[in-house]
Amino acid sequence: MFGPIRKEKLDVLVKSLEKSSLVSEVVNVSEVVENLIEDIVYKMVLSRSKYDQFDLKRLVQEVMTLVGSFNLADYVPWLGAFDLQV
């Protein structure tokens, strides 16, 4: 089902690597593969590119920071049964 998306993104990656090799440019393969995986996941999950006006990575980091910094169960003890930060 997601094969065409993966093929499209891999084709773009291969062309990019080919252009870099023609000009003898150094490529950080780890970064390139990370960006490829991120692009594929964005396209599969959100049906859009990561460069649209929605920064999922930043949003997840912000949510994780907020979840870790405030615990409502500390102030309302009966919510302790629903506490996700145990």
ZALOKE-770434 format. One record per residue: residue number from 1; chain; z, x negated, y negated of N, C-alpha, C in turn. Coordinates in nm, 4 decimals, padded with zeros to 6 digits. Atoms other than C-alpha are relative to their C-alpha. Last residue first. Layout:
N
pos, unit, n.pz, n.px, n.py, ca.pz, ca.px, ca.py, c.pz, c.px, c.py
NUM, A, Z, X, Y, Z, X, Y, Z, X, Y $
...
//
This chain:
86
pos, unit, n.pz, n.px, n.py, ca.pz, ca.px, ca.py, c.pz, c.px, c.py
86, A, -00.1171, 00.0354, -00.0800, 03.7767, -00.4018, -00.7162, -00.0176, -00.1347, 00.0620 $
85, A, -00.0350, 00.1397, 00.0240, 03.5152, -00.3803, -00.9880, 00.1218, -00.0448, 00.0804 $
84, A, 00.1006, 00.0849, -00.0639, 03.3441, -00.0599, -00.8735, 00.0333, -00.1489, -00.0125 $
83, A, 00.0187, 00.1292, 00.0647, 03.6465, 00.1560, -00.9500, -00.0979, -00.0856, 00.0799 $
82, A, 00.1438, 00.0130, 00.0240, 03.6081, 00.5126, -00.8246, -00.0366, -00.1361, -00.0599 $
81, A, 00.0690, -00.0343, -00.1258, 03.9541, 00.5388, -00.6662, -00.1519, -00.0182, -00.0117 $
80, A, -00.0012, 00.1149, -00.0906, 04.0970, 00.3528, -00.9666, -00.0719, 00.0263, 00.1311 $
79, A, 00.1394, 00.0347, -00.0280, 03.9935, 00.6413, -01.1924, -00.0114, -00.1187, 00.0948 $
78, A, 00.0494, -00.0892, -00.1048, 04.3506, 00.7742, -01.1657, -00.1477, -00.0215, 00.0290 $
77, A, -00.0311, 00.0378, -00.1380, 04.4681, 00.4640, -01.3549, -00.0574, 00.0918, 00.1071 $
76, A, -00.0187, -00.1339, -00.0563, 04.2876, 00.5351, -01.6844, 00.0230, -00.0195, 00.1506 $
75, A, -00.0594, -00.0841, 00.1036, 04.3146, 00.2153, -01.8887, 00.0269, 00.1419, 00.0468 $
74, A, -00.1164, 00.0704, 00.0534, 04.2493, -00.0465, -01.6190, 00.0752, 00.0868, -00.1008 $
73, A, -00.1135, -00.0261, -00.0893, 04.0219, 00.2048, -01.4434, 00.1256, -00.0750, -00.0443 $
72, A, -00.0647, -00.1241, 00.0414, 03.7865, 00.1864, -01.7433, 00.1230, 00.0305, 00.0846 $
71, A, -00.0327, -00.0754, -00.1201, 03.7047, -00.1759, -01.6655, 00.0807, 00.1229, -00.0416 $
70, A, -00.0848, -00.1151, 00.0287, 03.5266, -00.3595, -01.9420, 00.0213, 00.0792, 00.1285 $
69, A, -00.0919, 00.0214, 00.1117, 03.3784, -00.7105, -01.9288, 00.0951, 00.1162, -00.0254 $
68, A, -00.1040, 00.0980, -00.0271, 03.2129, -00.7268, -01.5883, 00.1035, -00.0118, -00.1100 $
67, A, -00.0765, -00.0457, -00.1156, 03.0146, -00.4060, -01.6220, 00.1161, -00.0949, 00.0273 $
66, A, -00.0831, -00.1136, 00.0407, 02.9047, -00.5065, -01.9712, 00.0875, 00.0502, 00.1136 $
65, A, -00.1012, 00.0497, 00.0932, 02.7820, -00.8469, -01.8592, 00.0950, 00.1124, -00.0402 $
64, A, -00.0957, 00.0763, -00.0792, 02.6029, -00.6983, -01.5585, 00.1118, -00.0565, -00.0880 $
63, A, -00.0812, -00.0959, -00.0759, 02.4388, -00.4392, -01.7834, 00.1065, -00.0732, 00.0814 $
62, A, -00.0900, -00.0659, 00.0942, 02.3195, -00.7104, -02.0227, 00.0923, 00.0989, 00.0711 $
61, A, -00.1015, 00.0973, 00.0412, 02.1745, -00.9217, -01.7415, 00.1019, 00.0632, -00.0943 $
60, A, -00.0893, 00.0190, -00.1144, 01.9976, -00.6172, -01.5953, 00.1107, -00.0987, -00.0357 $
59, A, -00.0789, -00.1209, -00.0159, 01.8489, -00.5305, -01.9367, 00.1009, -00.0136, 00.1134 $
58, A, -00.1005, 00.0008, 00.1062, 01.7345, -00.8867, -01.9987, 00.0924, 00.1203, 00.0125 $
57, A, -00.0911, 00.1111, -00.0281, 01.5550, -00.8942, -01.6609, 00.1130, -00.0040, -00.1038 $
56, A, -00.0946, -00.0366, -00.1053, 01.4043, -00.5487, -01.7144, 00.1026, -00.1099, 00.0258 $
55, A, -00.0447, 00.1270, -00.0561, 01.2379, -00.6310, -02.0460, 00.1104, 00.0274, 00.1005 $
54, A, -00.1162, -00.0261, -00.0837, 01.0415, -00.3179, -02.1325, 00.0389, -00.1291, 00.0700 $
53, A, -00.1190, -00.0054, 00.0832, 00.7919, -00.3298, -02.4181, 00.1277, 00.0291, 00.0782 $
52, A, -00.0067, -00.1225, 00.0784, 00.5103, -00.4424, -02.1901, 00.1345, 00.0035, -00.0721 $
51, A, 00.0184, 00.0303, 00.1416, 00.5048, -00.8065, -02.0883, -00.0092, 00.1254, -00.0865 $
50, A, -00.1290, 00.0355, 00.0576, 00.6530, -00.7383, -01.7446, -00.0101, -00.0246, -00.1500 $
49, A, -00.0206, 00.1433, 00.0088, 00.3334, -00.5572, -01.6506, 00.1355, -00.0286, -00.0642 $
48, A, 00.0407, 00.0608, 00.1258, 00.3402, -00.1955, -01.5510, 00.0301, -00.1487, 00.0031 $
47, A, 00.1425, -00.0266, 00.0232, 00.3674, 00.0262, -01.2473, -00.0465, -00.0519, -00.1354 $
46, A, 00.0149, -00.0726, 00.1258, 00.7484, 00.0060, -01.2710, -00.1437, 00.0397, -00.0328 $
45, A, -00.1121, -00.0895, 00.0282, 00.8408, -00.0942, -00.9163, -00.0262, 00.0877, -00.1220 $
44, A, -00.0278, -00.0898, -00.1114, 00.5179, -00.2455, -00.7827, 00.1066, 00.1036, -00.0358 $
43, A, 00.1155, -00.0868, -00.0228, 00.3927, -00.3930, -01.1115, 00.0280, 00.1012, 00.1111 $
42, A, 00.0147, -00.0926, 00.1129, 00.7326, -00.5292, -01.2076, -00.1121, 00.0995, 00.0262 $
41, A, -00.1091, -00.0980, -00.0083, 00.7795, -00.6738, -00.8585, -00.0084, 00.1000, -00.1138 $
40, A, 00.0275, -00.0911, -00.1115, 00.4370, -00.8407, -00.8619, 00.1074, 00.1077, 00.0091 $
39, A, 00.1135, -00.0863, 00.0347, 00.4895, -00.9917, -01.2077, -00.0268, 00.1036, 00.1080 $
38, A, -00.0485, -00.0935, 00.1016, 00.8345, -01.1251, -01.1102, -00.1105, 00.0976, -00.0407 $
37, A, -00.0852, -00.0979, -00.0691, 00.6959, -01.2783, -00.7920, 00.0504, 00.1051, -00.0984 $
36, A, 00.0853, -00.0812, -00.0871, 00.4169, -01.4479, -00.9858, 00.0812, 00.1099, 00.0680 $
35, A, 00.0708, -00.0957, 00.0860, 00.6559, -01.5665, -01.2580, -00.0911, 00.0921, 00.0811 $
34, A, -00.0998, -00.0950, 00.0506, 00.8814, -01.7258, -00.9963, -00.0660, 00.1059, -00.0865 $
33, A, -00.0283, -00.0924, -00.1105, 00.5764, -01.8827, -00.8262, 00.1041, 00.1043, -00.0440 $
32, A, 00.1192, -00.0823, -00.0217, 00.4598, -02.0360, -01.1554, 00.0252, 00.1036, 00.1093 $
31, A, 00.0082, -00.0970, 00.1097, 00.8087, -02.1608, -01.2413, -00.1170, 00.0960, 00.0198 $
30, A, -00.1146, -00.0916, -00.0127, 00.8502, -02.3271, -00.9035, -00.0052, 00.1086, -00.1057 $
29, A, 00.0307, -00.0984, -00.1032, 00.4974, -02.4720, -00.9233, 00.1154, 00.0994, 00.0170 $
28, A, -00.1302, -00.0212, -00.0625, 00.5614, -02.6503, -01.2519, -00.0165, 00.1143, 00.1003 $
27, A, -00.0438, -00.1388, -00.0153, 00.2025, -02.7473, -01.3281, 00.1358, 00.0021, 00.0698 $
26, A, -00.1135, -00.0077, -00.0921, 00.0804, -03.0820, -01.4650, 00.0503, 00.1442, 00.0021 $
25, A, -00.1264, -00.0440, 00.0599, -00.2618, -03.0550, -01.6289, 00.1085, 00.0076, 00.1072 $
24, A, -00.1074, 00.0893, -00.0484, -00.5520, -03.2551, -01.4911, 00.1345, 00.0303, -00.0654 $
23, A, -00.0384, 00.0802, 00.1168, -00.8047, -03.0572, -01.7002, 00.1146, -00.0946, 00.0334 $
22, A, 00.1210, 00.0539, 00.0616, -00.9819, -02.9198, -01.3917, 00.0305, -00.0885, -00.1209 $
21, A, 00.0436, 00.1185, -00.0748, -00.6508, -02.8840, -01.2086, -00.1243, -00.0628, -00.0622 $
20, A, -00.0931, 00.1105, 00.0258, -00.5110, -02.6518, -01.4743, -00.0443, -00.1274, 00.0708 $
19, A, 00.0247, 00.0468, 00.1372, -00.8194, -02.4298, -01.4572, 00.0896, -00.1186, -00.0334 $
18, A, 00.1293, 00.0673, -00.0011, -00.7850, -02.4065, -01.0779, -00.0337, -00.0558, -00.1386 $
17, A, -00.0211, 00.1325, -00.0581, -00.4163, -02.3268, -01.1064, -00.1299, -00.0807, 00.0030 $
16, A, -00.0794, 00.0765, 00.0958, -00.4963, -02.0393, -01.3432, 00.0243, -00.1427, 00.0503 $
15, A, 00.0907, 00.0360, 00.1101, -00.7725, -01.9127, -01.1161, 00.0722, -00.0846, -00.1040 $
14, A, 00.0911, 00.1020, -00.0514, -00.5325, -01.9244, -00.8184, -00.0967, -00.0450, -00.1093 $
13, A, -00.0727, 00.1260, -00.0173, -00.2645, -01.7370, -01.0138, -00.0925, -00.1120, 00.0455 $
12, A, -00.0267, 00.0516, 00.1348, -00.5039, -01.4633, -01.1298, 00.0697, -00.1355, 00.0084 $
11, A, 00.1288, 00.0445, 00.0531, -00.6274, -01.4162, -00.7727, 00.0170, -00.0606, -00.1393 $
10, A, 00.0299, 00.1295, -00.0610, -00.2659, -01.4035, -00.6527, -00.1336, -00.0549, -00.0482 $
9, A, -00.0883, 00.0996, 00.0619, -00.1867, -01.1259, -00.9014, -00.0252, -00.1394, 00.0574 $
8, A, 00.0381, 00.0156, 00.1402, -00.4880, -00.9176, -00.7933, 00.0819, -00.1112, -00.0664 $
7, A, 00.1277, 00.0716, 00.0032, -00.4201, -00.9741, -00.4224, -00.0429, -00.0271, -00.1436 $
6, A, -00.0266, 00.1396, -00.0350, -00.0539, -00.8752, -00.4599, -00.1281, -00.0831, -00.0081 $
5, A, -00.0771, 00.0576, 00.1112, -00.1499, -00.5557, -00.6445, 00.0254, -00.1481, 00.0265 $
4, A, 00.0891, 00.0272, 00.1131, -00.4234, -00.4749, -00.3921, 00.0721, -00.0631, -00.1193 $
3, A, 00.0911, 00.1119, -00.0229, -00.1780, -00.5190, -00.1024, -00.0927, -00.0298, -00.1169 $
2, A, -00.0063, 00.0868, 00.1169, 00.0834, -00.2821, -00.2419, -00.0912, -00.1214, 00.0127 $
1, A, 00.0000, -00.0814, 00.1197, 00.0000, 00.0000, 00.0000, 00.0000, -00.0864, -00.1271 $
//
